[in-house]
Amino acid sequence: MDLTKLKKGSLNLIKKGIHLSQPILAIKDLMKSTRNENEWQSNLSDQVDTMPCLFDSSFGLKIMNGELANNQLIKLMDYSIQNFNNTSYIIPNKVECLSDGKKTKHHNEQQQQQQQQEQQHNLITKFQLNEKMRSKIQKEMNKEKPTFFDIGKQIENHVVTKQNLTEKLDLTPIRELCEWSRNWKVYVRVVHKTNIIRYKNGKGSLMKLLLMDKDRAEIKFVLFQNELEKFGNLLEIGNTYIISGATIKEPNRRYSQKLGERYEMCSNSSTIIQCYEGELLPKYNLSLVKLQEIKNGKVQNFVDVVGVVTTFEPLATIKNSQGLAFQKINFTLVDQSKCTILATFWGNQAIAIASKIKTDSIVALKNVRVKEWRSVKTINSTYETVPYLDPDFKEAQDLRQWWETIGKHQSTSIISDTPTLNQKPKFDDQYLRSAKKLSLIEIRNRNIGSEKTETFVVGAIMRFPNPSQKIWYQACPSSNCNKKVINIKNKYFCTKCNRNYQKFQYRYLFNVTLKDPSDQISVTVFDKIAERMLKKTASELVELDQIQNSQYTDTVRSKLEDDWGYFAIRATTVVYKTKKQNKFILEGYLMENNHISFSHQLINDIKKLMKN
């Protein structure tokens, strides 16, 4: 690292509130953020001073690939300063790397390896072993993967080999563990481990692992703060261990996502974990279901699936309602049931799978959550999801053979009739005329939208809100945000983006009343539908309204008032003042000005009902 490039004194000026153009700084102490698992925290140094820094998830791929690393020089092309808990942080938006991050990372790893070798040497010296025992332990340490090594204890004055350990083993099957189990040992394979999960108060962390024994029985293992520091980096997915001394208890259902778990293991100060290679343990424990079963609603919550990747999107960065950035990737799976389903991975799991997934590859997913939105079912990753890319079990091999001989050569319409990537229901004129219609009283009686989000079509008269009510609001000007802004001293603050803007933009938001002979409901109309309905953007309507002293909006309303039409409505449930209530949102509409044609359509609908 060429320290002569550093701009000394830069951070002192930045701390005083002076915005510097493209300062050059060095990355120090790069690690996962304790504030948000999708962020990385570090200290930026100018060789004189340091200042904390937060990299959001848009930099995640560069950090994972080693393009950004400790001791690397960067130029801040664009950045901002934000305060969290009375501490000022540099938030980089765009950086230029002035040194090769991968070389820097390699140099860091060499230094770390050298330190580990020194620690091993000091450990041998510390115990003052005789020459014979020292050579034995040194041989064990130099192996790439020792047969047995006690991670939880210091090295004793003897070496336990695989042979004499096997004779003394008294292993307990996972299925026999309970709260009253004592002096037990389990021999398990690590199937999955999560990233470090930080407590919201910032005062602790934990990691969750999924363990499996020779009978394919599974149990969750939770490593808490002290044991996490001791064991966290030493436990690897796919390796086998003997574990004892942990606490067996019933899982906390508040934090346990998968139902049916009887017990879980929690680490404590007496926990011992030993690397051990005994008899071979199985790699997989999957209860596979066909995608057709998910589509037909026969399975819910968590499932295991295997499929062929037909399409996938590049890694994308999005923001949630709190303004926090995180990453996602979408891909489509198909299996022998000739159904496709959209799979979505989030956060670090999306980053990890993005560089490995490809078209025509076989993917098995363990513990994915089934979700339904607008009557379309998808599967989503959680922190307990385990992906297997191109696995070698029998079902995956059969699927590969089917895909290469039959499935790949079939047309997409035959393989699946479910929506693919980014495909949403099309509420065009043909759909609105042909779709089955519901009466408003039927919607109320069936309480549609109370249990899950549903979309339906009604024929009704539309009425606009009272002329005294505004149909627009002042919104955040950011393209990815529609939040209402707060006017503070002629600056407009967005709580979602957490920043001030010099100006805002107008967006539509209002309710209309839909009425048919049986009942009436209030429906919310958002910006895109309202623009199509009023044939003006909100900004244009406000400007014309100001010129004509509020008469223009009344004229537009009167043209649409009391017209009959078809309306596509999405029904969902929201919580307002601790009470659940149904909410109806307009997704599409068709105003029928040709009343003769509309009457013929109604007569045809009546005839269909009479036949049924």
Secondary structure as UniProt FT lines:
FT   HELIX           3..5
FT   TURN            8..9
FT   HELIX           10..15
FT   TURN            16..17
FT   STRAND          24..32
FT   TURN            37..38
FT   STRAND          40..45
FT   STRAND          50..55
FT   HELIX           57..59
FT   HELIX           60..65
FT   TURN            70..71
FT   STRAND          73..84
FT   TURN            85..86
FT   STRAND          87..97
FT   HELIX           101..126
FT   TURN            127..128
FT   HELIX           131..142
FT   STRAND          148..150
FT   HELIX           162..168
FT   HELIX           174..176
FT   TURN            179..180
FT   STRAND          185..193
FT   STRAND          197..198
FT   TURN            200..201
FT   STRAND          205..212
FT   TURN            214..215
FT   STRAND          218..224
FT   HELIX           225..231
FT   TURN            232..234
FT   TURN            237..238
FT   STRAND          240..244
FT   STRAND          247..249
FT   TURN            253..255
FT   TURN            259..260
FT   STRAND          264..266
FT   TURN            269..270
FT   STRAND          272..276
FT   HELIX           291..295
FT   TURN            296..297
FT   STRAND          302..312
FT   STRAND          316..319
FT   TURN            321..322
FT   STRAND          325..334
FT   TURN            336..337
FT   STRAND          340..346
FT   HELIX           347..354
FT   TURN            355..356
FT   TURN            359..360
FT   STRAND          362..373
FT   TURN            374..375
FT   STRAND          376..380
FT   TURN            383..384
FT   STRAND          386..389
FT   HELIX           394..405
FT   HELIX           407..409
FT   HELIX           412..415
FT   TURN            421..422
FT   HELIX           429..434
FT   HELIX           440..446
FT   TURN            447..449
FT   STRAND          454..463
FT   TURN            467..468
FT   STRAND          472..475
FT   TURN            479..480
FT   STRAND          486..488
FT   TURN            489..490
FT   STRAND          491..494
FT   TURN            495..498
FT   STRAND          499..501
FT   STRAND          505..508
FT   STRAND          510..515
FT   STRAND          520..525
FT   HELIX           527..534
FT   HELIX           538..547
FT   TURN            548..550
FT   HELIX           551..560
FT   TURN            561..562
FT   STRAND          564..576
FT   TURN            577..578
FT   STRAND          579..591
FT   HELIX           595..611
//
